[in-house]
Amino acid sequence: MERQSEVLDAVSKVDSVKLRELAGYFSDESAIHQEQDTIKMAMITYCLHKIFIKLHMREKIEPLVQEAIRNISRGEFDRVLADIDEFDRKNGMFEGGLVGKAKIKISSRMQSRGISVTQSASLTGAAVSDILDYVGETRGYQHKEGKTVIERLNIARDIFK
């Protein structure tokens, strides 16, 4: 899988910023290719990013990190998601479950890239109603010159390259 080595590197370094970037990349690729491995990688990178930004969890994540590295290397993405789900249940980090929230987030991003809500729900396993609730709470803001947030971020990224 393309960029898998970047994911492994970010996980081994507990690099939440890189994982957030990779989550966006895999989410966009999910909308384009609609392949299960890409969708699962989007969910994995999103979930690990969320775990890694919780500083009080740093002392508890080492076993999760080691298992994630091992299972991502083997292509066992379902196992990684199961481990994340178990870690979340044990540590009570996210109401409703982090993997469930990742499904909704990735589905929403796919929907924003042109995939129907029903199709994105089918691909991720999220409930259509949950996606619609989430999409209804988010807004796409536009600058007074007509540039979206994404367009402005891309301009900023080009400046800092």
Buried (B, 14 or more C-beta within 10 A) or exposed (E): BEBBEBBBEBBEEBBBEBBBBBBBBBBBBBBEEBEEBBBBBBBBBBBBBBBBEBEEBEEBBEEBBEBBBBBBEEEBBEBBBBBBBEBBEEBEBBEEBBBBBBBBBBBBBBBBBEBEBEBBBBBBEBBBEBBBEBBEEEEEEEEEEEBEEEEBEEEEEEEEE
